[in-house]
Amino acid sequence: MKTLAERISFAMNKAGVSQADLVRATKAKSSSVSNWVNGRTKNLKGANLAITAQLLNVSEAWLGAGIGPMERRPEVWPFKTISPERYAQATDAQRAAIEEWVRDQLDRFLGPDSRDGEQVVNL
């Protein structure tokens, strides 16, 4: 799918979302949403892109530019007692030390062989 309109229409059909649903969610004018769907609008940015992608359950990069997978990645935070915001306050060196400590603990409990096929994700 090369155009924004094609991606929006496809995702709307897949998610069972109507243009009226998009109008309500984005608070955009119905004529604006119509322009997104019929191809008169070539780019969708900012809050309208974010809200539309969330409503359609697709990634912003895919919806806005056709980049990457269509599927939205779930936001996963592994800690219940540490917020992502608190973790973000740490320096890069501190976060590296925390990651190393967590990896060592996982090795201790699960064994180092449990790392096979491990994917690296940058937060």
C-alpha positions as CSV (number, residue, x, y, z in Angstrom):
1,M,0.0,0.0,0.0
2,K,1.6,3.2,-1.2
3,T,-0.7,5.9,-0.1
4,L,-2.0,7.1,3.2
5,A,-5.6,6.7,2.0
6,E,-4.9,3.0,1.1
7,R,-3.4,2.3,4.5
8,I,-6.2,4.1,6.4
9,S,-9.0,2.4,4.4
10,F,-7.4,-1.0,4.8
11,A,-6.9,-0.5,8.5
12,M,-10.4,0.9,9.0
13,N,-11.9,-2.2,7.3
14,K,-9.8,-4.6,9.3
15,A,-10.6,-2.8,12.6
16,G,-14.3,-2.3,11.8
17,V,-13.9,1.5,12.3
18,S,-16.0,4.1,10.4
19,Q,-15.2,7.6,9.3
20,A,-17.6,8.8,12.0
21,D,-15.5,6.8,14.6
22,L,-12.4,8.6,13.4
23,V,-14.1,12.0,13.6
24,R,-15.2,11.3,17.2
25,A,-11.8,10.0,18.2
26,T,-9.7,12.7,16.6
27,K,-12.2,15.6,17.0
28,A,-11.3,16.5,13.4
29,K,-13.9,17.9,11.0
30,S,-15.7,15.2,9.0
31,S,-14.5,16.8,5.8
32,S,-10.9,16.4,7.0
33,V,-11.4,12.7,7.8
34,S,-13.0,12.3,4.4
35,N,-10.0,13.9,2.8
36,W,-7.7,11.4,4.7
37,V,-9.7,8.4,3.4
38,N,-10.3,9.6,-0.2
39,G,-6.7,10.6,-0.8
40,R,-6.9,14.4,-0.9
41,T,-4.7,14.5,2.2
42,K,-1.2,13.1,1.6
43,N,0.2,13.3,5.1
44,L,-1.2,12.7,8.5
45,K,0.9,14.0,11.4
46,G,0.9,14.8,15.1
47,A,-2.1,14.0,17.3
48,N,-4.3,13.0,14.4
49,L,-1.7,10.4,13.3
50,A,-1.2,9.1,16.9
51,I,-5.0,8.9,17.7
52,T,-5.9,7.3,14.4
53,A,-3.1,4.7,14.6
54,Q,-4.2,3.8,18.2
55,L,-7.9,3.5,17.2
56,L,-7.0,1.4,14.2
57,N,-4.5,-0.7,16.2
58,V,-1.6,-0.1,13.8
59,S,1.8,1.4,14.1
60,E,2.2,5.2,13.5
61,A,5.2,4.6,11.2
62,W,3.2,2.2,9.0
63,L,0.1,4.4,8.9
64,G,1.9,7.7,8.3
65,A,4.6,6.6,5.9
66,G,4.2,2.9,5.1
67,I,7.4,2.1,7.1
68,G,7.8,-1.2,9.0
69,P,5.2,-3.7,10.1
70,M,1.5,-2.7,10.3
71,E,1.1,-4.3,13.7
72,R,1.3,-2.1,16.7
73,R,4.0,-3.2,19.2
74,P,2.5,-3.7,22.7
75,E,4.1,-1.5,25.3
76,V,5.6,-3.9,27.8
77,W,7.2,-2.8,31.1
78,P,8.5,-5.7,33.1
79,F,8.5,-4.0,36.6
80,K,5.5,-3.5,38.8
81,T,7.3,-1.4,41.5
82,I,9.5,0.8,39.2
83,S,7.9,3.2,36.8
84,P,9.3,3.8,33.3
85,E,9.5,7.5,34.2
86,R,11.7,6.8,37.2
87,Y,13.9,4.5,35.2
88,A,14.3,7.2,32.5
89,Q,15.7,9.5,35.2
90,A,18.8,7.3,35.5
91,T,21.9,8.2,33.4
92,D,22.9,5.9,30.5
93,A,25.6,4.5,32.7
94,Q,23.2,3.8,35.5
95,R,20.7,2.1,33.1
96,A,23.5,0.0,31.7
97,A,24.5,-1.1,35.3
98,I,20.8,-1.9,36.1
99,E,20.5,-3.9,32.9
100,E,23.7,-5.8,33.7
101,W,22.4,-6.6,37.2
102,V,19.0,-7.8,35.9
103,R,20.8,-10.0,33.3
104,D,23.0,-11.5,36.0
105,Q,20.0,-12.2,38.2
106,L,18.2,-13.9,35.3
107,D,21.3,-16.0,34.6
108,R,21.4,-16.9,38.3
109,F,17.8,-18.0,38.4
110,L,17.4,-19.4,34.8
111,G,20.9,-20.2,33.8
112,P,23.0,-18.5,31.1
113,D,21.7,-20.9,28.5
114,S,18.3,-19.3,28.7
115,R,19.7,-16.4,26.7
116,D,19.7,-18.4,23.4
117,G,17.7,-16.5,20.8
118,E,17.5,-13.5,23.1
119,Q,16.4,-10.3,21.3
120,V,17.9,-7.0,22.1
121,V,15.4,-4.1,22.5
122,N,16.5,-0.5,23.0
123,L,14.2,1.4,25.3
